[in-house]
Amino acid sequence: MQRIVCHTRPPQPQSHVYQHHGESSFHAAGTLAGRAGDLDLDDAGARAMSGQSRSWYAADDGAAAVEAALVMTVLLLLVTGSIEFAQALWTNNTMLLAVEEAGRYAMVHSQGQSATCAAQTQASHCPALSATPIANCAAWAAEQVLSAYQAPNIGVSVSEDTTSTPATVTICASYSFNFLAPQLLPYNLLDLNVRVTVPLL
């Protein structure tokens, strides 16, 4: 007879990782339902946060639109005002050039004036005109300069003073500048008045 000896190893403690390996797990229906409820709550919270984010974006868009409207209004006022006042300054400089040229004409042709010029008209905000030939021709010279520069309808009046020594001639140009956008600017009419007095030698 042969004797068979079986050596058995003592059971080894299993690791916690494999402790529940192979064991079937059963979960109650309530537990699964609870987890599903938790998922529903998470989805609802995410949707609520998404809606709140969209409302924040809409509020930001509205604020940006208001800021853009304010900035564009101020920019429009600046651009329009710059153009208007630049045009008024150009008109004033053109008037000054015209009266200076008329003054030179009067000084050169003060002696022996033989040309006959059309009678001048009285300009507003200017001294009373003189109906002398030199005064009429000086006004005509100023109008020719204004016409060459395509200036608006500017009034020119020339008055001669023979009581002073030497005699003098005053050339005056006047124009009421009307702004193109009076609704945007706090001005309606801007009275431009330029005058030059020269001696008759």
Secondary structure, 3 states (H helix, E strand, C coil): CCCCCCCCCCCCCCCHHHHCCCCCCCCCHHHHHHHHHHHHHHHHHHHHHHHHHHHHHHHHHHHHHHHHHHHHHHHHHHHHHHHHHHHHHHHHHHHHHHHHHHHHHHHHCCCCCCCCCCCCCCCCCCCCCCCCHHHHHHHHHHHHHHHHCCCCCCEEEEEEECCCCCCEEEEEEEEEEECCCCCCCCCCEEEEEEEEEEECC
